[in-house]
Amino acid sequence: MRKAASIIFTVLLFTVLTGVAGYGQDAPFPSDDEINVVVSQTNTAMMQYRMAVDEEGRLMGKAAADANARDRKTLENWDFISKGLSSKPQMFNGIVGFDFVLMLDEASRDEILCSVSSLSAASIIAIAQDVSKATPLINLSNTCMDASTILFTVRQGVTALYQKYVAAEEGLANKGLKVAGNCIEALKKKDAALKK
């Protein structure tokens, strides 16, 4: 009887494992095409961000050195992430996607800070009656705000796509638990039948 129960358990376990694996194929995970679209959009946003970072470094100098170094690190991180996602888009469906969202959020926030600090510096210069020197800083403020806006907009799409991944993972886990629960119930019934 133990041998029969062992065989039944093995068959049911195999059924659970193949069933769970099959669910992953039907789950609505983000597709390569969807991921490629957000990567392309982010590349465009990052070009704007890179221009703003370069201009900030040139105009603000030491006053923004720490922030500028952090922005350059974010750009390096994006270069690394985008190369990986270009060759293997499905890397998005995991921790890389989460890092992607956080990176865009940080970049957008940093550009708002750039806009505010450069506008503040322009105000101080303008008050000192040197309006011509304030104009490049006002332009920098606008450039940073534009970069922040496009980064924030792209972040919304990336966040929605990552939420799709999270929902698909949750659905897959729930289906796996349901299959496992059904197997346990089947094993209990078989065990009860074998004991009679």
N, C-alpha and C positions, 0 to 999 in steps of 0.2 A: 504494500500500500504506500509505503514511503517513496518507493521508486516511481509509482504513478503520480503521486503528488509532486515529486521533483520534476517529472517530465511536464506536467501541467504548468507548474511554476515557470519553467524555462520557456515554454511556448508563450505563456502570457507575458513574460518579461520581454521576449523578443517582439511581441505584438506592440507593447507599450513603446519600446525604443524605436521601432520602425514607424509607429504612428506619430510620435513626437517629431521625428525627423521629417516626415511628410508634411506636417503642419507648417514647418518653416518655409516650405516651397510656396504655400498658398497664402502666407501671411503678408499683409500689405506693408512690407518694409519699403523705405525709399529706394527707388530704382537708380541705376547708374545714370540714366538720363537726367533725372531730377537732381542728383548730386552734382553732375557736371554743370548744370545750369547755375546752381548757387555758387559753385567754384568760379565759374566765368564771371558772374556778377560781382563776386568778391574781388577778383583780380582787377576789375574796373575800378571798384571803390578803393582798392589798395594803391592804384596809380595816383589817385587824387590825394590819398593820405600821404604817400611818399613825397609828393610835391609840397604839401603843407609842412611836413617834417623838415624837408630841406630848406624851405623858406624860413621856418621858425629858427633853425640852427644858424642861418646866415644873419637874420635880423636881430634875434634876441640874444645870441651869443651865450655868455656865461650865466646870464639871468635865467636861462631855460635849459642849462646843460643837463641837469638830472632828468628832467621830463623828456628832453630830446633823446637822451641815451635810452630811456625806457621805450620810447616810440620806435627807435631803430631796432631794438631787441624784438619788439612785436613784429616789425617788418621781416626780420630774419626768421622768426618763428613761422610767419605766414609762408615765406618762400619754401621752407621745409615741409609744412603741411600741404601746401598746394601741389608740390611735386609728388608727394605720396598719394594724394587723392586723385591726381591725374592718371597715375598708373594703376591704382587700386581704389576706385570710388567707394567700394563697400566698406573701406576703413572708416568711413563717416559713421556707419552704424555701430557705434560703441563710444569709447572714451574720446576718440579723435573728434567726433561730432560735438561732444560736450565742450572740449577745449576750443573748438572752432567758435562756438557761440560766445564763450567767455572772452576770447581774444577780440572779437568784434565789439563786444560790449565795452571792454577796456579801451580799445582804440577810439571808439566814438566819444567816450567820456574824456579821454585825454585831449581830444581835439576841441571839445567845449572849453576845457581849461586853457588851452592855447589861445582860443578866441578871446576869452575873458582877460587873460594876462596881457595879451598884446594890445587890446583896447584900453586897458588900464594904463599901460606904458604910454600909449598914444595920447591919452588924456593928460598925463603929467607933462609930456613934452609940449602939447598944445597950450597948456596953461602957462608954460614958460615962454610963450610967444614965438615958438618955432614950429609953425604949422606945417611947413614943407617936410620936416623930419617926421612928423606924426603920420603923414599920408601912407608911407609904406607899412607902418604898423596897423593902420586901419585896414589896409588891403589884406594884410596877414590875418587879421581877425576874421575878415570875410572868407578868406580861403580856408581857414581852420573850421569855421562854422559850416561851410559847404561840405568839407570832408566829413565832419561829424554827421551831418544830415544824411549823406549817401551811405556812410557806414551803418548808421542806425536803421536806415531803410533796408539795406541788405541783411542786416542782423535779424529783422523781422521774418524774412523769408527763410533764413537758415534755422531760426528758432522753430518755426512752424514745421519744417522738414524734420528737425530733431524730435519734436513732439510726436510726429508720425512714427518715428523709429521706436520711441518709448512705448507708445500705444501698441505697436505691433509686438514688441517684446512682452508686454503685459498679457496681450491676447494669447500669445504662444505659451506663456507660463501657465495661464489659466486652463488652456486646453490640455496641456501636459498633466496638470493636477487632476483634471476631470478623468483623463484616461487612466491615470494611476489609481484614482479612487474606484473606478469601474473594475480594474484588475483586482484590487484588494477585495472588493465585494464578491467577485467571481471566485477568488481563491477561498474566501470564507465559506461560500456555498459548496464548493468542491470538497473542502476539508470536512464540512458537516456531513456531506453525502458519504464520504469515505469512512467516517467514524460510525455510520449506521450499519 
